[in-house]
């Protein structure tokens, strides 16, 4: 006969009283099934990005905002982990939505912090090459109309698309009239009257387009300052106009950074909000 194998047993814990007698099974079941009212409920959170241990970000669940702290070891983007959720005592058991908070009373960063997220960031290049596109994204986040004012959901739904179309039409028309004067020269290569008129037309359109962008930047900046109680620091009474006129690109870039969580999510050039579709709104 071969060697006998030792029997294996699973350990079982049996509650006993002080005198050593076992408790009744019904009492044991009752004690196990009862949850302490003081127990802190937990909620599952999906990591919005790859984050280090101890990093904190804001999340929202069932209308309640709370701070999430990344656990030991950090998390990878898309990873699910549980965090305490005191507001869940009312029975809510859904998922939390990560969100960032917008500073109140001051700008998130300075007017000249354009390179904060790198030299190839989409918001930076939009601010430099197509400021109206970036303004359209900011206004779409703030639910403003394409003229920079407040409006209904129906009036604000197409804000970005209108700004994008205006930019494309202007850029295309500008390129056409840029080279059109070359067709209006005499036999000696001297510009004709039509040549001069087309050049003046291009200059006029450039000025009108700049003034249109400047007005939108000014109105949008004022909307942000009013919404987040940001006081004027310089040129009191005309700071928005001065920033929009003298520092258009820097001003648009600052507004974009203030209304988006570029620290967590990558920016996009041509989306309605300038952010990925899964990125939550923070305004």
Secondary structure, 3 states (H helix, E strand, C coil): CCCCCCCCCCCCCCCECCCCCECCHHHHHHHHHCCCCCCCCEEEEECCCCECCCCEEEEEECCEEEEEECCCCCECCCCEEEEECHHHHHCCCCCEEEECCCCCCCCCCCCCCCCCCCCCCHHHHHHHHCHHHHHHHHHHHCCECCCCCECCHHHHCCHHHHHHHHHHHHHHHHHHHHHHHHHCECCCCCECHHHHHHHHHHHHHHHHHHHHHHHHHHHHHHHHHHHCCCCCCCCCCCHHHHHHHHCHHHHHHHHHHHCCCCCCCCECCCCCCCECCCCCCCC
